[in-house]
Amino acid sequence: MLYKNTIDLIGNTPLVEIDAKIHGLKNINIYAKLEIYNPFGSVKDRTAYGLLKNHIEEIKQNKQVVLESSSGNTAKALSILCGIHDIPFKTITNRIRVSETRDILKVVGATIEELPGLSECPDPTDPNDPIKYIERLMVKDPNKYFHTSQYTNLDNPLMHYNTTGKEIWDDLGKVDYFFGTLGTTGSSRGIVEYLLEKNSHLKKMGIIASKGDDIPGIRNLDEMYEVGIFEKKLYDDIVTVNAMDALDAMDSLIKKCGILGGPTSGACYQGMMQYLKKIDATLNKKVNAVFVVCDRFEGYISYIKKRKPEIFNNDVKKESIWNLKEEDQNYAKEIDSKDAIHWIEDRQSLIIDLRGNLAYRNGHLKNSINILEHCFEDLTDNTIPFTPNNKILLICPTGLKSKKFSILLNKRGLDVYSLKGGIIEWRNQNYPLERINIAES
C-alpha cells in the first residue's frame, strides 16, 4: 500500500489474539492492541498527533516553539512531527530516568531542558515542576511558544476515543474487559470512553506500578492523585504491578508471543493476568479482554539490564535494591525531618543526597554531599563503601529509594538511615535548604 507521508501511518494498528496455551485461561479470550506498529513506535504517536494536528499552520505562521513536559515517547513523537513541519520543539522535564531516552530524543532533534524536580509526577506545589515552569514561560512570552499540554489537554483522550477505541471495536466487537496503563491516562481514558458507549457493562482496569516502584511511562501507587485528565471514576479497579513481574511478563510477550513490547507493555499484561486469573473459573461463558502494548523494548535496555542481568548472561547480584524481600524490611532505619536537624551539625555523620545534581544545587541539607542514585547503586553493588563506624543518612525525593538502600547496607552490618518522606517532606516542614549558584561552582 502506498502512503503519501509517514504521518498517514499513525493508527490502524493490529489487534492480535494471545494463544490460550500461553495465557492458560479457559473462559477468557485475550487480545493485544499493538501500538508498537505506529510509525515512531508507540501509542504516543497518536497522542502527539492529536495534540498538534489542528494547530500546525497556526504554529508555523506565528513562528512558535512547541513545548511539552515529556520524558519519553510523547516528546519523541512530537519532535518527529515538528521536524517534518519545520517547527522547533523543546521538552522540559525533570524525570528522564532511562539513559537511552535522552539519546533518542537528541537523535530525533528534540531540545531538552532538564529541571531540578522533586517528584516524578506533576506537582503543583513545586516551583520547579516542569508544567509550572512552562506556564511561567507562556505568561512571560505567550506569542513565542505553543504548549501541547498532554496532562491537561482533552485532545489527548479525544484522539484515542476517535481512533484507538474505535479500531478495537471495529476489529473485535464487544469488549468485556479492558486493561490500560496509567501515565497521563489519555490513551486509556479515550479507549474506555469509546468502548463504554458500546458496552455499558465493560469492566475497566488501570495498571500502575507498586508503591515506591519504578516502571517507565506509568505512575506508581504514591503518585495516584487526581490531576489533569485522569478520571478515577472511569475505572472499576486499579491494579498494582511490581517492576520485576512486569519484566517477566515482558519477557513472555517477546519470547512466547513475538510481541516486542517494553516494560510498560509487560506491566499491562502482568496486571491483566493478575486480575483475570482470579475470575476465570467464575465465568460461565467466553468473554473478551483487551490490553495495550504501548511501546517497544529497545529503548529500555539499560533499565532491563540493571534489573534482569540474567537475560544478558550477566551474573545475578545476590543482594541489590531490586531483589529485597519482605522480611528485609526489618533492616530499615528511618528518621523524621525534625530528628535529622541534629545530624546537620554533627560532623561525625555522613549525609548523602541521592538526587540529580540540578536538584541538589537547587536545595539540599547543609553539610550533605551529592552522589547520584545510579552511581550510589553501582558503588553499593560492587563493594561496601563505608565502615561500620560511619553513621549515614540517605536522602532521596520521597524517602522510598533511600529506604531501600538503607535496608541493603544495614543487612551488611552498617548503620544507615533514610530521611522519612525525603526532601519533599523536609521542604513541606519548611526546614532550611541550601543552594549552590552556578557561579559558585
C-alpha positions as CSV (number, residue, x, y, z in Angstrom):
1,M,0.0,0.0,0.0
2,L,1.3,3.4,-0.9
3,Y,1.2,6.3,1.5
4,K,1.9,10.0,0.9
5,N,3.8,10.5,4.1
6,T,4.8,8.9,7.4
7,I,2.1,10.7,9.3
8,D,-0.6,8.7,7.4
9,L,0.8,5.5,9.1
10,I,-0.3,6.7,12.5
11,G,-3.1,4.5,13.8
12,N,-4.9,1.4,12.3
13,T,-2.6,-0.8,14.4
14,P,-3.4,-4.6,14.5
15,L,-5.2,-6.5,17.3
16,V,-3.7,-9.9,17.8
17,E,-5.1,-12.8,19.9
18,I,-2.8,-14.4,22.5
19,D,-2.9,-18.1,22.3
20,A,-4.8,-19.7,25.2
21,K,-1.9,-22.2,25.5
22,I,0.3,-19.3,26.6
23,H,-2.0,-17.4,29.0
24,G,-3.8,-20.6,30.3
25,L,-7.2,-19.0,30.9
26,K,-10.2,-21.2,29.9
27,N,-13.1,-18.7,29.7
28,I,-11.3,-15.5,28.5
29,N,-10.0,-14.6,25.1
30,I,-7.1,-12.2,25.3
31,Y,-6.2,-9.6,22.6
32,A,-3.3,-7.3,22.4
33,K,-3.6,-3.9,20.7
34,L,-0.2,-3.5,19.1
35,E,0.6,0.2,19.4
36,I,4.2,-0.6,18.7
37,Y,3.2,-0.7,15.0
38,N,2.7,3.1,14.9
39,P,5.5,4.6,12.8
40,F,7.5,6.1,15.7
41,G,7.0,3.0,17.8
42,S,4.4,3.8,20.5
43,V,0.9,4.7,21.5
44,K,2.1,8.2,22.0
45,D,2.3,8.7,18.2
46,R,-1.4,9.1,18.3
47,T,-1.3,11.4,21.3
48,A,1.3,13.7,19.8
49,Y,-0.6,14.0,16.5
50,G,-3.9,14.6,18.3
51,L,-2.3,17.4,20.3
52,L,-0.6,19.0,17.3
53,K,-2.6,18.4,14.1
54,N,-5.2,21.2,14.4
55,H,-2.6,23.8,15.2
56,I,0.3,23.2,12.7
57,E,-0.4,26.0,10.3
58,E,-1.0,28.5,13.2
59,I,2.3,27.5,14.8
60,K,4.2,27.9,11.6
61,Q,2.6,31.2,10.8
62,N,3.5,32.5,14.3
63,K,7.0,31.0,14.2
64,Q,6.4,29.4,17.6
65,V,8.3,26.8,19.5
66,V,6.3,23.8,20.6
67,L,6.7,23.0,24.3
68,E,5.8,19.8,26.2
69,S,6.7,18.2,29.5
70,S,7.7,14.7,28.5
71,S,10.5,12.3,29.3
72,G,9.9,9.8,26.6
73,N,7.6,8.7,23.8
74,T,5.4,11.8,23.6
75,A,8.5,14.0,23.3
76,K,9.9,11.7,20.7
77,A,6.7,11.7,18.6
78,L,6.2,15.5,18.9
79,S,9.8,16.1,17.9
80,I,9.5,14.0,14.8
81,L,6.2,15.5,13.8
82,C,7.5,19.0,14.4
83,G,10.6,18.2,12.4
84,I,8.5,17.1,9.4
85,H,6.8,20.5,9.5
86,D,10.0,22.6,10.2
87,I,8.8,23.5,13.7
88,P,11.2,23.8,16.6
89,F,10.4,21.5,19.6
90,K,11.6,21.6,23.2
91,T,10.7,19.2,26.0
92,I,11.0,20.5,29.6
93,T,11.3,17.7,32.1
94,N,12.6,16.5,35.4
95,R,12.2,12.8,35.1
96,I,14.4,11.2,32.4
97,R,15.2,8.0,34.2
98,V,16.4,5.8,31.3
99,S,19.6,6.8,29.6
100,E,18.6,5.7,26.2
101,T,15.7,8.1,26.3
102,R,17.9,11.2,26.3
103,D,19.9,9.9,23.4
104,I,16.9,9.0,21.4
105,L,15.4,12.5,21.9
106,K,18.7,14.0,20.8
107,V,18.8,11.9,17.6
108,V,15.2,12.9,16.6
109,G,16.0,16.5,17.1
110,A,14.4,17.5,20.4
111,T,15.8,20.3,22.5
112,I,15.9,19.0,26.1
113,E,15.8,21.3,29.2
114,E,16.0,19.3,32.4
115,L,14.9,20.9,35.7
116,P,15.8,20.1,39.3
117,G,12.4,18.5,40.1
118,L,11.4,17.0,43.4
119,S,8.8,14.5,42.3
120,E,8.2,12.0,39.5
121,C,4.7,13.4,38.6
122,P,3.4,16.9,38.1
123,D,3.4,18.6,41.4
124,P,1.5,21.9,41.5
125,T,3.2,22.9,44.8
126,D,6.7,22.6,43.4
127,P,8.1,25.8,41.8
128,N,10.5,23.6,39.7
129,D,7.7,21.4,38.4
130,P,8.0,21.4,34.6
131,I,4.4,22.2,33.9
132,K,4.6,25.2,36.3
133,Y,7.8,26.2,34.6
134,I,6.2,26.1,31.2
135,E,3.2,28.1,32.4
136,R,5.6,30.8,33.6
137,L,7.3,30.8,30.1
138,M,3.9,31.1,28.5
139,V,2.9,34.1,30.6
140,K,6.3,35.8,30.1
141,D,6.2,35.4,26.3
142,P,2.9,33.9,25.1
143,N,3.5,34.5,21.4
144,K,6.8,32.6,21.4
145,Y,5.5,29.2,22.5
146,F,2.8,26.7,21.8
147,H,2.2,24.3,24.7
148,T,0.7,20.9,23.7
149,S,-0.1,20.2,27.4
150,Q,-0.5,16.4,27.3
151,Y,-1.5,16.2,31.0
152,T,-4.5,18.6,30.7
153,N,-5.4,18.8,27.0
154,L,-8.6,16.9,26.2
155,D,-7.4,16.4,22.7
156,N,-5.2,13.7,24.2
157,P,-8.1,11.3,25.2
158,L,-10.2,12.5,22.3
159,M,-7.6,11.2,19.8
160,H,-7.8,7.8,21.4
161,Y,-11.6,8.0,21.5
162,N,-11.8,8.7,17.8
163,T,-9.1,6.2,16.7
164,T,-7.8,3.6,19.2
165,G,-11.1,2.8,20.9
166,K,-13.0,2.8,17.6
167,E,-10.4,0.5,16.0
168,I,-10.7,-2.1,18.8
169,W,-14.5,-2.1,18.5
170,D,-14.4,-2.3,14.7
171,D,-12.0,-5.2,14.8
172,L,-13.4,-7.2,17.7
173,G,-16.8,-6.0,18.5
174,K,-17.8,-6.4,22.2
175,V,-15.1,-6.0,24.7
176,D,-15.8,-7.2,28.2
177,Y,-12.6,-6.3,30.0
178,F,-10.1,-3.5,29.1
179,F,-6.7,-3.0,30.7
180,G,-4.6,0.1,30.1
181,T,-1.6,1.6,31.9
182,L,-1.9,5.0,33.6
183,G,0.6,7.7,32.8
184,T,-1.0,10.8,31.5
185,T,-4.0,8.5,31.3
186,G,-5.1,9.9,27.9
187,S,-5.0,6.8,25.9
188,S,-6.8,4.6,28.5
189,R,-9.4,7.3,29.1
190,G,-10.2,7.7,25.4
191,I,-10.4,4.0,24.7
192,V,-12.6,3.4,27.8
193,E,-15.0,6.2,26.9
194,Y,-15.5,4.8,23.4
195,L,-15.9,1.1,24.4
196,L,-18.1,2.1,27.3
197,E,-20.6,3.6,24.9
198,K,-20.7,0.3,23.0
199,N,-21.0,-1.9,26.1
200,S,-22.2,-0.3,29.3
201,H,-21.1,-3.4,31.2
202,L,-17.5,-3.0,30.3
203,K,-15.0,-3.7,33.1
204,K,-12.2,-1.2,33.1
205,M,-8.9,-1.6,34.9
206,G,-6.0,0.9,35.2
207,I,-2.5,-0.5,35.7
208,I,0.1,1.3,37.9
209,A,3.4,0.4,39.5
210,S,3.6,-0.8,43.1
211,K,4.4,1.7,45.9
212,G,7.9,3.1,45.6
213,D,8.5,1.2,42.4
214,D,9.6,2.5,39.0
215,I,8.2,1.3,35.7
216,P,8.9,3.7,32.8
217,G,5.9,5.6,31.5
218,I,3.4,4.8,34.2
219,R,2.6,6.1,37.7
220,N,3.2,4.2,40.9
221,L,0.9,4.0,43.9
222,D,2.5,7.0,45.6
223,E,1.6,9.2,42.6
224,M,-2.1,8.3,42.3
225,Y,-3.9,11.6,42.9
226,E,-6.4,13.2,40.6
227,V,-4.7,15.6,38.3
228,G,-5.3,16.8,34.7
229,I,-7.2,14.4,32.5
230,F,-7.2,11.4,35.0
231,E,-10.8,10.4,35.7
232,K,-10.7,7.9,38.6
233,K,-14.4,7.1,38.3
234,L,-13.8,5.6,34.8
235,Y,-12.0,2.6,36.3
236,D,-13.6,-0.3,38.2
237,D,-10.2,-1.1,39.7
238,I,-6.6,0.0,39.9
239,V,-4.2,-2.9,39.7
240,T,-0.6,-2.6,41.0
241,V,2.3,-4.4,39.4
242,N,5.9,-4.5,40.6
243,A,8.8,-3.9,38.1
244,M,10.3,-7.4,38.3
245,D,6.9,-9.1,37.5
246,A,6.4,-6.6,34.7
247,L,9.8,-7.6,33.2
248,D,8.9,-11.3,33.5
249,A,5.7,-10.6,31.6
250,M,7.6,-8.5,29.0
251,D,9.9,-11.5,28.5
252,S,6.9,-13.8,28.0
253,L,5.4,-11.4,25.4
254,I,8.7,-11.3,23.5
255,K,9.7,-14.9,23.6
256,K,6.4,-16.7,23.5
257,C,4.2,-14.3,21.5
258,G,6.7,-12.5,19.3
259,I,5.4,-9.2,20.6
260,L,8.3,-6.9,21.2
261,G,6.7,-4.7,23.9
262,G,8.7,-2.9,26.6
263,P,8.4,-2.8,30.4
264,T,5.2,-0.8,30.3
265,S,3.6,-3.4,28.0
266,G,4.8,-6.1,30.3
267,A,3.2,-4.3,33.2
268,C,-0.1,-4.1,31.4
269,Y,0.0,-7.8,30.5
270,Q,1.0,-8.8,34.1
271,G,-1.7,-6.7,35.7
272,M,-4.3,-8.1,33.4
273,M,-3.2,-11.7,34.2
274,Q,-3.2,-11.0,37.9
275,Y,-6.8,-9.8,37.7
276,L,-8.2,-12.3,35.2
277,K,-6.7,-15.4,36.9
278,K,-8.9,-14.7,39.9
279,I,-12.1,-14.6,38.0
280,D,-11.6,-17.1,35.1
281,A,-13.1,-20.0,37.0
282,T,-16.2,-17.9,38.0
283,L,-17.2,-17.3,34.4
284,N,-19.8,-19.5,32.6
285,K,-19.3,-18.1,29.1
286,K,-16.4,-16.9,26.9
287,V,-15.6,-13.2,27.3
288,N,-13.1,-10.8,25.5
289,A,-10.3,-8.9,27.2
290,V,-8.0,-6.4,25.6
291,F,-4.8,-4.8,26.7
292,V,-2.5,-2.3,25.1
293,V,1.1,-2.9,24.0
294,C,2.3,0.6,24.5
295,D,5.9,0.7,23.0
296,R,8.9,-1.4,22.2
297,F,11.6,-2.8,24.5
298,E,14.7,-1.5,22.7
299,G,14.6,1.9,24.3
300,Y,14.9,0.4,27.8
301,I,17.9,-1.8,27.5
302,S,19.8,-0.2,30.4
303,Y,16.7,-0.4,32.6
304,I,16.2,-4.1,31.8
305,K,19.9,-5.0,32.1
306,K,20.0,-3.5,35.6
307,R,17.0,-5.4,36.9
308,K,17.3,-8.6,34.8
309,P,21.0,-9.2,34.3
310,E,20.4,-12.9,33.7
311,I,18.8,-12.1,30.3
312,F,22.2,-10.8,29.2
313,N,24.1,-13.7,30.7
314,N,25.4,-11.4,33.4
315,D,25.8,-12.5,37.0
316,V,22.7,-12.0,39.1
317,K,23.6,-10.0,42.2
318,K,22.9,-11.8,45.4
319,E,22.0,-8.5,47.1
320,S,20.6,-5.4,45.4
321,I,17.8,-3.0,46.0
322,W,15.9,-4.8,43.2
323,N,15.7,-8.2,44.9
324,L,14.9,-7.2,48.5
325,K,12.5,-9.5,50.3
326,E,9.5,-8.6,52.5
327,E,11.4,-9.8,55.6
328,D,14.3,-7.5,54.8
329,Q,12.1,-4.6,55.9
330,N,13.3,-5.3,59.4
331,Y,16.6,-3.8,58.5
332,A,15.1,-0.4,57.6
333,K,16.1,2.6,59.6
334,E,14.3,5.9,59.2
335,I,14.3,9.3,60.9
336,D,11.9,12.2,60.7
337,S,12.9,15.6,59.4
338,K,12.8,17.1,63.0
339,D,15.3,14.5,64.2
340,A,17.5,14.9,61.1
341,I,18.1,18.6,62.2
342,H,20.6,17.3,64.8
343,W,22.6,15.4,62.1
344,I,23.4,18.6,60.1
345,E,25.9,20.0,62.6
346,D,27.2,16.5,63.6
347,R,30.4,16.2,61.6
348,Q,30.7,12.6,62.6
349,S,27.7,11.8,60.5
350,L,27.7,11.5,56.7
351,I,24.6,12.9,54.8
352,I,24.3,11.7,51.2
353,D,21.8,13.2,48.8
354,L,20.9,10.7,46.1
355,R,19.1,13.1,43.8
356,G,20.2,14.6,40.5
357,N,22.9,17.3,40.5
358,L,20.4,20.0,39.4
359,A,18.0,19.1,42.2
360,Y,20.9,19.1,44.7
361,R,22.1,22.5,43.5
362,N,18.6,23.9,43.9
363,G,18.2,22.9,47.5
364,H,19.9,20.5,49.9
365,L,20.6,19.9,53.5
366,K,23.6,21.7,55.0
367,N,26.7,19.6,55.1
368,S,25.3,17.0,52.7
369,I,27.2,15.6,49.7
370,N,25.7,14.6,46.4
371,I,26.1,11.1,45.0
372,L,23.7,10.4,42.1
373,E,21.4,7.4,42.8
374,H,22.7,5.3,39.9
375,C,26.3,6.0,40.9
376,F,25.5,5.1,44.5
377,E,23.8,1.9,43.3
378,D,26.9,0.8,41.3
379,L,29.0,1.6,44.4
380,T,26.9,-0.5,46.8
381,D,26.6,-3.3,44.3
382,N,30.3,-3.8,43.9
383,T,31.7,-3.0,47.4
384,I,30.9,-1.9,50.9
385,P,31.9,1.8,50.6
386,F,31.8,2.7,54.4
387,T,33.0,1.3,57.7
388,P,30.6,0.2,60.4
389,N,31.8,3.3,62.4
390,N,30.2,5.6,59.8
391,K,26.7,6.9,60.7
392,I,25.0,7.6,57.4
393,L,21.8,9.5,56.4
394,L,20.5,8.9,52.9
395,I,18.2,11.4,51.2
396,C,16.0,11.0,48.0
397,P,12.9,12.8,46.8
398,T,10.3,10.7,48.7
399,G,12.3,8.6,51.1
400,L,11.4,5.4,49.4
401,K,14.5,4.7,47.4
402,S,16.8,5.8,50.2
403,K,15.0,3.4,52.5
404,K,15.8,0.5,50.1
405,F,19.4,1.5,50.2
406,S,19.4,1.6,54.0
407,I,17.9,-1.9,54.1
408,L,20.6,-3.2,51.8
409,L,23.5,-1.6,53.7
410,N,22.2,-2.4,57.1
411,K,22.0,-6.1,56.1
412,R,25.7,-5.8,55.6
413,G,26.3,-4.5,59.1
414,L,26.4,-0.8,58.5
415,D,24.5,2.0,60.3
416,V,22.4,3.7,57.6
417,Y,19.3,5.7,58.0
418,S,16.8,7.1,55.4
419,L,15.1,10.5,55.7
420,K,11.5,9.7,56.1
421,G,9.4,11.4,53.4
422,G,12.6,12.5,51.7
423,I,13.4,16.1,50.6
424,I,9.7,16.7,49.8
425,E,8.7,16.2,53.5
426,W,11.7,18.3,54.6
427,R,10.5,21.1,52.3
428,N,6.9,20.7,53.5
429,Q,8.1,21.2,57.1
430,N,9.8,24.5,56.0
431,Y,13.2,23.3,57.2
432,P,16.2,25.2,55.7
433,L,17.8,24.2,52.4
434,E,21.0,25.5,50.9
435,R,21.5,26.3,47.3
436,I,24.6,26.3,45.0
437,N,24.6,29.0,42.4
438,I,26.2,28.1,39.1
439,A,28.7,30.9,39.5
440,E,29.9,29.5,42.9
441,S,30.9,26.2,41.2
